[in-house]
Each structure stands twice: as C-alpha cells, then as structure tokens.
Amino acid sequence: MYGCSGTYTPWLTKENPGYIDHTENAPRRDICFKMADSDDEPITLSAHALDALKDFYTDRDARAKQFEQLRAEAEQRAASGGGGAAESTLKYPLSMEAFGEDWNESQFWYSDETATLLAKQLLNGATAETKIAVVSAPSVFIALKNILASYPADAPRPALTLLEHDNRFAVFHEFVFYDFKQPMKLPAALEKSIDRIICDPPFLSEDCQTKAALTVRWMSKSTDSRLIVCTGERMETLVTKLYQSFGLKTTDYEPVHARGLSNEFFCYANVETEKWKWRPESGSH
C-alpha cells in the first residue's frame, strides 16, 4: 500500500525528468511512499534513505534557526519603532538557506554566483541617490545586501526595495508586499521613483508577465531606467514586446538556479555589460 505526504511538487515530465513546469496552472502530484502491507508490519527504510532523511531534517532545522534569528531581529527593530531587522543587528553574510524554496509558490532561488552577478550589474555606477527595486527575485536582494554590507562605512549606498509575495521576507525593512495580480497596489511613493529594476515574474504565463511589466512601468523613473528581466526562454517574444519602450533585448547570459532547474532561462536587459552582450538573434523568434 502507499501513503501520501500531503505536500505537492511541480510536475516532472517523462520526456524531460528535470523539467519543472511552473506556470500558474501546472499540475501537481502528491509525494507518495511505500508502506507496510498490514498495520502490524513495521515500515522499514534503507540505510541510504535514513541518511537522506536525517540530512533533510538537519537542513530544515538549520534553516529554521537562521530564520528565527532574523525574525527576532525584526521584532526587536519593530519594538523600537522601525520595521524589519536593523542593519546593525544583521549577521552577514546573509544566506538564502534561511528561506527554503516553496515550489507551490513557484520559488526557485538563483545560485549564489548568479545572484551576485546580477546584483553587481544593478550596483555598477550607483550612488547614494540611486533607487533599486527587486521584484520577485529575493536571492538577488540578499546578494545586494551582502555586497553593500562589505562597503566601507562612509561609502555611498543606494536605497533598496524588495517587492515580494512571501511574507517571510518582511524581516527586512526594505520589504514591500507584492501580488502581481494587483500590479499597482503599492506604496504611492514608489511611483516613477526607481532608477534600476530587476524583475523575475513568478509564473511563465502571459497574464503574470504582463502584470509584472505594468508594475515595472509604474515604478520606473523613466524608460531610461536600467532594467533586467529574468524569465523563461519561451517568454522571449512577449517580454521583448512588453518592454520595447525600455529597449529590452535578450542577452547571452543564462541565469543558474541553485537546485539545478532545467527550464531554459534567459536574462533580458536594456544595457550591455562586461558580463553579457545582446544576442544577435534577439527578437527573431
């Protein structure tokens, strides 16, 4: 007989077992495990399975401990009249390990290398007057925080804003709750105020991509604002059309996800950098 855990994982296809469909309507299936054939027969696991289970719980407990520390720091700041964790109390470097991925929320964190590379492109040439917004890409936000923490105390630092649906990130004072279904339900102070934006829409659907673009246009100081969009290769035609006024094009850089997500992801930008150039075939699909 079989039992199910009651949790869900994204659908993996037979044709491509590493492929994860994270559109809004992606099918889900229970995680099931083989049980004993009778109530009296004990469930047994192999030594390998027991080790894997032990590692899972160890990692989970470590993440929970890291997150509880961040939450305690946020509560301390809130009690003193601020919001989110105070910079002076944060323990750097911060790690995305404190925030486990929730596949049902279409959460797939970038690798540290990818997050850091993207963060550096946003910071290049930034001043104390620069405002940077991170939309649905919390791993890039964490990388930005880590890089800025390494700056000399008197170095100019741009202002950060994280637009995110996951309320766990409210431990940071830069957090603003964001639901792409209500693309402009945001603090009025953000309208036409942002100089640099990175956006990774949570779902590979036309509706989600279009509404995320509405948010970007609403926040951008102008179409000259530096813009980076990371999303699926199959969104290329739509994305370059949505951000045509920004001059967005497909680059030759491909973001890497920490868990090895095999969906083909592209990086789109309206500026070339040392780390990427525009693809000659951009917009030809």
N, C-alpha and C positions, 0 to 999 in steps of 0.2 A: 504494500500500500504506500501511498505518497501523501505527504503533508506539504502545505504551502506556508511560507513565512508571513504572508500578508503584506509584503512590500512589493514594489514593482521595479522592473528595469526596462530601459529602452529596448526596442525590438532589434534583434540581430538577424540579418538575412542569411539564408543558406549560401547564396551566391557570394556574399561578402561578409563573413562572420565577424569582421572587425568594424563593420559599418554600423553607425548608430543614427537612426532617424530621429532627429529632434525638432521636427515640425510640431505645430500645436496639436495635431490630431494623430500623432504617432501611436501605433498600437502598443499596448503594454501586456506583460505577462507576469504571472506570479513566479517567484523563485520557489521551486519545489525540491524536496529531499526525500530519499527513500527511508521508510520507517519499517519497523518490525512487522511481521505478518500477524502477530497477535499481541494483545495487551500485555501478556506475561513475558514476552520476549524482549529483552533489553535492546535499545538502539546502540549500535556499535559504530565507531569511526576508526579509520585507519590512523596510524601514527602521523602520516603526512597531513591528513585532514585535521587532526587535533592540533598540530603545529600551526597550520594555517589559521585555524580558529583562534588560537592563542594570540597570534600576531595581529589578527583583526581587532580583538578586544584591547590589546595593548595600544595599538594605534588610535583606536577610538577614545580610550581613556586619556591618552596624551593630548589629543585634540580638545577634548572636553576641559581638561585642566588649563590649557592655553586660553580657551575661550572664556572660561570663568574668571581668569585673571584680567582679561580685557574688560569684561563686564563689570568687575569690581572697581576697576579704574574709572570706567564711565560713570558708575553710580557715585563715586567719590567726587568727580567733577560736577555732576548734576547737583549734588548736595551743596556744593559751594557756589552754585548759580550759573554754571556753564553747561554745555551739552557735549556728550561724548567724552572719551578719555583725554585727559590733559596730556599735552606733549611731554611735559616734564616727568610724567609717571609711566609713559610707554617704554617697554623694554625692546630695544632694537638689536638685531633686525627683526622686523615683524615677519610672520610666516603665514601663508595660506593654509598650512596644515591645521591651523586653529579653526578653519571653516571647511568642514567636509562638504564635498560636492553632493548636491541633491539632483539626481538625474531627472526626477519628475518636474523639477523647476528648470530643466534644460541648462544645468550648471556644469560647465566643463572648463576648469581653470587652465590657463596657459602655463607652460613650463616657466621656471624662474628666468631662464635665458630669454625667452620670447617676451615675457612681461617687462623685463629690464630694458631690452632693446626698444620696445615701443615707448616706454616711459622716457627714455633718453631722447627720442625724437620729439616728444612733447616739450621737454625741458630745454632743448638746444636753443640758445639765444633768448630764453625767457628772463624777465626782470621782475622786480617786486610788484610792478603794476599789472603783470600778466595774470589772466584768469584762465585756469584749465578745468574743463569738465570731463569726467569719465562716466560714460553711460553704459551700464550693464557689463562692465569689464573690471570687476573688483580686484583681480590679480594685478592689473596694471596700476590701480590705485595704491595697492600695497607696495609695489615696486617704487612708485613715485615717493611715497612716504619714507621708504628706506634710503633712497638716494638723497632726498632733501635732509634727512637726519645726519648724513655724512658731511654736509656742507659746514664750513666754518660758521661760528655763531653769528658773525656780523655779515654773512653773505646774504644777498637779496633772495627772497623766496617767493615764488608765485603763489597765488591763492588756489586751493584745490576744492572741487566739489565732486562728490560721488553720487550719481543718480542710480539707485539700486532698489530692486523689489524685495530683496532679502533683508528683513529687519535685524538680522544678526549684526549687520554692519553699522547699525545705529550706535555701536560702541565708539565710533569715530565721530567727532563733532562736525566733520565735513559731509556727513551722510544726509541725503535728501531722499525720502521715499519716492519711488518712481514706478508707475504702472503704464506700460506702453499703450494700453487700451484707453488711457486718458492722457494723451501725449503732452498736453499743455496745462495739466493740473499740477502746477509747480509754483514755488515762490515767485512773486512778481518781480523781485529784484534780479532774477536770473534772465529775464527777457532782454535780448540784444546786448548781453553783457560779457559773453565768453569769447576769448581770443583763440583758444585751442581746444579741440574736442577729439576724443576717441570714442567710438560707438561700436558695440558688438551686440546687435539685436538678438534677443534670446531665442527666437524661433526663425526657421527658414521658411517663412511664409510671406506672401505679398502683403498681407494685412499688417503683420508685425514690422516688416521692413519699411513700409510706407509711413506708419505712425511714428516709428523711431526717427525717420527723416523729418517729420513735422517738428519733433522735439528739437532736433539739431538746428533746423532753420530758425525756430523760435528763439533759441538761446544765442545763436551766433551773433557776434557784434556786426559782422558783415560777411559777404561771400568770400572775402579775403582771409577769413579766419582759417588757421591751419586745421585740416580735417583728416582724420584717419578712421576708416571703417574696416572692421574685420568681420567677415562672414563667409558663407559658403560660395564655392566656385559657381554653383548653379544660379546664384543670385546676381551674377555679374551684369547681365543686361539691364535688370531692374535697378540695381544700385547705381550704376553709372548714369542712368537716366534720372533717378531721383535727385542726385547731387550734381547734375550737369552744370548748374549755375556756379558751383564751387570749383569746377574744373577737376572733379574727382576722376582718377584713372586707375586701372589695375596695375599694381606693381609686381615685381618679380620676387618679392619676399613672401614666404608662406609661413604663417604662424604655426607653432608647435604646441600641442596640448600636453599637459603633464601626464595624463592617463593614456596617451597614445591614440587619441581619437583619429580614426582613419578617414572621416569625411574630408574631402578636399577643401581646405580653407584658403582664402586669398586675403591679401591685405590691399586695400584701396586707399589712395591718398591724393591730395591735391598739391603735393610737393615731392620732389625727388630729394633723397638724402644720400649720405655715404653708404647706408645700409640697403638701399633699394633704388631701382630705376623703374620707369614705367615700361610695361610690356609692349612691344611693337604692335602686337595683335589686339591690344586693348580695345574693347567695344566692338570687336568684329564678330562676336558670337550671336 
